[in-house]
């Protein structure tokens, strides 16, 4: 246990890890973009966007505990904080752990280190010189904003990269090095860095992916900032955005781990019998529903898109973070299409309606029971479950904050809807998430727009954007148990958390 252990409720949250897992299934590096339509979804650019969102959200959780910037990762300096996942593999073998003050250079594979470091050096040179020459003589301008898709393919190491031999293996080598695995190993010890569904548990994940993240911001150093003319939406301006109270708390949740029973569900008289369910109880971060009340003035009816971002106000020392630096710490919590009418438009948007988020999913045991009861005619199976697998967990939209109120700021931006397709018209978000459709996102503007590029504060501020300060309060739901005597020492008492 160490300082980083205090964040384990967040980094080891099942849905937090599932989000990264499903993203990497949808846009698996080995899937060809043209065959599966992934290039239509701007997979390279979207990869950077997802990494950026994860790091910004993690940084906000660090601030909730008074921690600062995500530490810089180096292959040649020790990692101060160790990590023991306490996980056991399906075959009964425990996962590897990392002790405090761990030195990768002492234990790691130097051949892999040199390959990964060589990759980062070569990427830096490509961005600096401003172009890349492919094997067939094609010259790609790496100082154009649209070239972020090429850089994204590079950094993900997917097969759409324009230089497969250069880019596709570095990602594997990097994770293998972290996991102390060699490609010639016949037996591989389980490690969190070898599985998408466990990577986010380790604090080193965020330190290493910050190096990946910094490559993209180096790219944007060579891209011109947006001008006032580009950002200004004539005839539309924010009058106000009212934000309801923001409160987080820990919720006791029993989640399904029936798969741990393995062979316990059995066949009786030739019939499959699933008569046992195993639940695990965990305290998980949650928040009370909140809403935005928008007041937007428009000089005429028009179709628009509204984006909402959340970011920190101060760093761990209480200093205001300059906007151009702070743009990296904002993460997008909502994006939606709206039709403004002439005059002042006042409407509400609930946190339950956010475009990127989803509630807890139906457990596998429940789904099995529902299907079997429906098959027997005892239950009408609903076909309108709103459970997109690609959604970000609604519970984790807000960082924990603290009792006195954690100062944060929201950023809202409204701009014209100019997509070449109708909003929400060509796919069912609940079932497919629109993967490979080319229209899974509301419009064709850059992800994270307008915070994707560097900010020139003399040009940035326009009437169709709005900043709002707020505070996130944390309510300690377990405080009433601090002085409560546990009378069944040595036994598990299901009634311990009375009146929860």
ABEGO torsion letter per residue (X at the ends): XBAAAAAAAAAABAAAAAAAAAAAAABBAABBAAAAGAAAAGAAAAAAAAAAAAAAAAAAAAAAAGBBBBBBBBAABBBABBBBAGBBBAAGBBBBBBBBGBBAAAABBAAAAAAAAAAAAAAAAAAAAGBBBBAAGBBBBAABAAAAAAAAAAAAGBAABABAAAAAAAAAAAAAAAAGBBAABABBBBBAAABAAAAAABAAAAAAAAAAAAAAAAAAAABBBBBAAAABBBGBBBABBBBBBBBBBBBBBBBBAAAAAGAABBBBGGBBBBABBBBBBBBBBBBBBBBBBBBBBBABBBBBBBBBBBBBABBAAGBBBBAAAAAAABBBABBBBBBBBBEBBBBBBBAAABAABBBBBBBAAAAAAAAAAAAAGABBBBAABBBBAABBBAAAABBAEBAAEBBBBBBBBBBBBABABBBGAABBAAAAGGBGAGAABABABBBGOAAABBBBAAAABBAABBBBBBBBBBBBAAAAAAABBBABBGBBBAAABBGX
